[in-house]
Amino acid sequence: MWDFFFNKPKNTEPRAPIPVRRLTRAELDAAPDRSLYRLGHSTLLMKLRGQWWLTDPVFSKRASPVQWFGPKRFHAPPIALDELPPIRGVLLSHDHYDHLDKAAIKALAKKTDLFLAPLGVGDRLVAWGVPRANVRQFDWWQGATVDGVQFTFAPAQHFSGRGLRDGNRTLWGSWAIVDGERRVFFSGDSGYFAGFAEIGRRLGPFDLTLMETGAYNAQWPYVHMQPEQTVQAHQDLRGRWLLPIHNGTFDLAMHPWFEPFELVLALGGERGIEVATPVMGERIDLDAPHAGERWWRGVVAQEQQVPVS
């Protein structure tokens, strides 16, 4: 903690604007099925069978219990909460502030049919005013089928809690999403562990893995993955395309803000893995993903022209 607050390098935050592709309600209404948009950090918007699904929604300016202190967003979301279309369901991985935004949940409660949550996290939502009938809670390997799409809550190696006295009182995990022949994995947060291979055997192979790659540190090996572990976990899951998430939005560690992209891209190239790096708000077709531009390099190039304060 001392290093985090007093010895941080200068490059853990971008010093030039992050590119964001602005989304409109009209564009989302016209989007074809199996569209995916990265909105920032671990928040993704997916259209499945004509309905919208949202993962770990965080729209506040800070990933913190208060909005005057704590990690501040590098960029605005591509679309505001009140501009989102009706949401069929929200998938939650755990209750940390960078994954569970109380203000966003309270706003989404008015336009969301279902909240699929880990054990205990659903109780938080109810306490915040979400109708209990709209909340479903799951242990590992449990799940639900909604409108023909199968959602399975799978293990992860992490922890939970939002204060000093509630550590590990709620569950954490990942999600496997199956829509017909298409399979998507959402990692939530996790250290590298043998469970990825088990998930791959039981629920894979996956056409696209949305994998935590960011906010890592050598002192946190059990709760966050180094980039080489992210790539190995993708392979354990028997994934095809890898889309690195948990990066590019908040300063939560000591590494350069752009490093996760570069390292995963290099490791993926060495191992013949397709890596997608869409601009925030750029559409990814789940049936035919594309690599996207290496957008962070333009930001870094601009940073080199800005004096370090």
C-alpha positions in Angstrom: 0.0 0.0 0.0 2.9 2.4 0.7 4.3 1.8 -2.7 0.9 2.1 -4.3 0.3 5.6 -2.8 3.8 7.0 -2.6 6.1 5.2 -5.1 3.9 4.8 -8.2 5.6 5.2 -11.5 4.5 8.0 -13.8 3.1 5.7 -16.5 0.3 3.9 -14.6 -2.2 6.4 -16.1 -2.4 7.7 -19.6 -1.4 11.4 -20.1 -3.3 11.6 -23.4 -7.0 10.9 -24.2 -8.1 7.3 -24.5 -10.1 6.8 -27.8 -13.7 6.0 -27.2 -16.2 5.2 -29.9 -19.5 6.9 -28.9 -22.5 4.6 -29.0 -26.1 5.6 -29.5 -29.3 4.0 -28.6 -30.3 3.9 -32.3 -27.1 2.0 -33.2 -27.6 -0.5 -30.4 -31.3 -1.0 -31.5 -30.1 -1.8 -35.0 -27.2 -4.0 -33.9 -27.4 -7.6 -35.1 -27.5 -10.5 -32.7 -24.2 -11.7 -31.2 -22.8 -8.2 -31.0 -20.4 -7.4 -28.2 -19.2 -3.9 -27.1 -16.5 -3.2 -24.5 -17.6 -0.3 -22.4 -14.6 -0.2 -20.1 -12.7 -2.2 -17.5 -14.7 -5.5 -17.2 -18.1 -4.0 -18.4 -19.2 -5.5 -21.6 -22.6 -5.3 -23.4 -23.7 -8.3 -25.5 -26.8 -8.9 -27.6 -28.0 -12.5 -27.5 -31.2 -13.6 -29.2 -32.5 -10.1 -29.4 -31.8 -9.2 -25.8 -29.1 -7.2 -24.1 -26.8 -8.6 -21.4 -24.3 -6.6 -19.3 -21.3 -7.8 -17.3 -20.0 -6.2 -14.1 -21.5 -2.8 -14.8 -19.3 0.1 -13.6 -20.3 3.6 -14.8 -19.2 5.8 -11.9 -16.2 8.1 -12.2 -14.3 6.3 -9.5 -14.1 2.6 -8.5 -14.4 3.5 -4.9 -16.9 3.6 -2.0 -16.8 7.4 -2.3 -16.6 9.6 -5.4 -14.1 12.1 -4.1 -11.2 9.7 -3.7 -10.0 6.5 -5.3 -9.2 5.2 -8.8 -10.6 7.6 -11.4 -11.7 6.6 -14.9 -9.4 7.2 -17.8 -12.3 7.7 -20.1 -16.1 8.1 -20.1 -18.2 5.1 -20.9 -19.1 4.9 -24.6 -22.8 5.2 -23.7 -24.4 6.7 -20.6 -26.5 4.5 -18.3 -29.7 6.3 -19.1 -29.2 5.8 -22.8 -28.8 2.0 -22.6 -31.6 -0.1 -24.1 -33.7 -2.3 -21.8 -31.4 -5.0 -20.3 -32.5 -8.6 -20.2 -29.9 -9.5 -17.6 -26.8 -8.4 -15.7 -24.0 -10.9 -15.0 -21.9 -10.2 -11.9 -18.6 -11.9 -11.0 -18.0 -10.5 -7.5 -18.6 -7.5 -5.3 -15.3 -5.4 -5.5 -15.9 -1.8 -6.3 -14.3 -2.0 -9.8 -16.9 -4.7 -10.7 -20.0 -3.8 -8.7 -21.1 -0.2 -8.9 -23.9 0.5 -6.4 -25.0 3.6 -8.3 -25.1 1.7 -11.6 -27.0 -1.2 -10.1 -29.7 1.1 -8.6 -30.1 2.8 -12.0 -30.1 -0.5 -13.9 -32.8 -1.9 -11.6 -35.3 0.2 -13.4 -34.5 -1.3 -16.8 -33.2 -4.8 -16.1 -35.2 -8.0 -15.9 -32.7 -10.3 -14.2 -29.5 -10.0 -12.1 -27.4 -13.2 -12.1 -25.1 -13.1 -9.1 -22.8 -15.1 -7.0 -24.0 -16.4 -3.6 -24.3 -13.4 -1.2 -23.9 -10.8 -3.9 -27.5 -11.0 -4.7 -28.4 -10.2 -1.2 -26.5 -6.9 -1.6 -28.5 -6.1 -4.6 -31.8 -6.7 -2.7 -30.5 -4.5 0.1 -29.9 -1.7 -2.5 -33.5 -1.9 -3.7 -33.4 -4.5 -6.5 -36.6 -6.6 -6.3 -35.8 -10.0 -4.9 -37.8 -11.6 -7.7 -35.3 -10.2 -10.2 -32.3 -11.6 -8.5 -30.9 -15.2 -8.9 -27.9 -16.4 -6.9 -25.5 -19.2 -7.8 -22.8 -21.4 -6.4 -20.1 -22.7 -8.7 -21.2 -25.0 -11.5 -24.8 -23.8 -11.1 -26.6 -21.8 -13.7 -29.7 -20.9 -15.6 -31.1 -20.9 -19.1 -32.8 -17.7 -20.2 -34.5 -17.3 -23.6 -32.5 -20.3 -24.8 -29.1 -18.9 -23.7 -27.3 -21.0 -21.0 -25.3 -19.2 -18.3 -23.1 -21.2 -15.9 -21.4 -19.7 -12.9 -17.9 -21.2 -12.8 -15.0 -21.1 -10.3 -12.3 -18.5 -10.0 -9.4 -18.0 -7.6 -10.0 -14.6 -6.0 -11.7 -13.0 -2.9 -14.5 -10.6 -2.1 -15.6 -7.8 0.2 -16.3 -4.1 0.2 -15.1 -3.1 3.6 -12.9 -4.0 6.5 -15.3 -6.4 8.1 -17.0 -8.3 5.3 -14.1 -10.2 3.7 -15.1 -13.3 1.7 -18.7 -13.3 2.9 -19.9 -13.4 -0.7 -18.8 -15.7 -3.5 -16.8 -14.8 -6.6 -16.4 -16.5 -10.0 -16.6 -16.5 -13.7 -19.3 -17.1 -16.3 -19.6 -19.5 -19.3 -22.2 -18.3 -21.8 -23.6 -20.7 -24.4 -25.8 -19.5 -27.3 -26.4 -22.4 -29.6 -23.0 -23.3 -31.1 -21.3 -20.2 -29.8 -19.5 -20.2 -26.4 -18.1 -17.2 -24.6 -16.1 -17.1 -21.3 -16.1 -14.1 -19.0 -13.3 -14.5 -16.4 -14.2 -11.9 -13.8 -11.1 -11.7 -11.6 -8.8 -14.6 -10.8 -5.3 -15.8 -10.1 -4.1 -18.6 -12.3 -5.3 -22.0 -11.1 -6.1 -25.5 -12.3 -9.7 -24.6 -12.4 -9.3 -23.0 -15.9 -8.5 -26.4 -17.3 -11.5 -28.0 -15.6 -13.8 -25.3 -16.9 -12.4 -25.9 -20.4 -13.1 -29.6 -20.1 -16.6 -29.2 -18.7 -17.9 -26.1 -20.5 -15.5 -25.4 -23.4 -14.1 -25.0 -26.0 -14.8 -21.3 -26.2 -15.0 -19.2 -29.3 -14.1 -16.1 -27.3 -12.6 -15.6 -23.9 -12.9 -12.3 -22.1 -9.9 -12.5 -19.8 -8.6 -10.5 -16.9 -5.3 -8.9 -18.0 -4.4 -5.9 -15.9 -4.0 -4.7 -12.2 -1.5 -7.5 -11.7 1.5 -7.5 -9.4 4.1 -10.0 -8.4 2.9 -9.7 -4.8 -0.7 -10.7 -5.7 -0.1 -14.0 -7.6 -3.2 -15.8 -6.1 -5.8 -13.2 -7.0 -4.7 -11.6 -10.3 -2.9 -13.1 -13.3 0.3 -12.0 -15.0 -0.2 -11.6 -18.8 1.6 -14.9 -19.5 -0.8 -16.6 -17.1 -3.8 -15.0 -18.8 -2.6 -16.5 -22.1 -2.1 -19.9 -20.5 -5.5 -19.7 -18.9 -7.0 -19.0 -22.3 -5.3 -22.1 -23.7 -6.5 -24.2 -20.7 -10.0 -23.0 -21.5 -9.5 -24.2 -25.0 -10.3 -20.7 -26.3 -9.9 -19.5 -29.8 -10.1 -15.7 -29.7 -8.8 -13.8 -26.6 -10.1 -10.3 -25.7 -8.1 -8.8 -22.8 -10.3 -6.9 -20.2 -9.7 -5.4 -16.7 -7.5 -2.8 -18.2 -7.5 0.6 -19.9 -10.0 2.2 -17.5 -8.7 2.4 -13.9 -5.2 2.7 -12.3 -5.2 -0.3 -9.9 -1.6 -1.5 -9.9 2.0 -0.5 -10.5 2.6 -1.5 -14.1 2.4 0.8 -17.1 -1.3 1.3 -18.1 -0.6 0.0 -21.7 1.6 -3.0 -20.7 -1.2 -5.6 -20.5 -2.1 -5.0 -24.2 1.5 -5.2 -25.4 2.4 -8.3 -23.4 -0.7 -10.3 -24.2 -0.4 -9.4 -27.9 3.2 -10.5 -28.0 2.5 -13.8 -26.1 -0.5 -14.5 -28.2 1.6 -14.0 -31.4 4.2 -16.4 -30.1 1.6 -19.1 -29.4 -0.6 -18.5 -32.5 -3.5 -17.1 -30.5 -5.9 -14.6 -32.1 -6.1 -11.5 -29.8 -8.9 -8.8 -30.2 -8.2 -5.3 -28.9 -11.3 -3.2 -29.8 -11.5 0.5 -29.0 -13.9 1.1 -26.2 -17.3 1.1 -27.8 -16.2 -0.8 -31.0 -18.4 -3.6 -32.1 -17.1 -7.2 -32.0 -19.0 -9.9 -33.9 -19.2 -13.0 -31.7 -19.5 -15.1 -34.9 -16.5 -13.6 -36.5 -14.3 -11.5 -34.2 -11.6 -9.3 -35.6 -8.3 -8.1 -34.1 -9.1 -4.4 -34.0 -6.5 -1.6 -34.1 -3.7 -1.3 -31.5 -5.2 1.9 -30.3 -3.1 2.3 -27.2 0.0 2.9 -29.3 -1.4 6.2 -30.6 -2.0 7.3 -27.0 1.5 6.4 -26.0 2.8 8.3 -29.0 0.9 11.4 -27.8 2.2 10.9 -24.3 5.7 11.1 -25.5 5.0 14.7 -26.6 3.6 15.7 -23.2 6.1 16.7 -20.5 6.1 14.5 -17.4 4.9 16.6 -14.4 
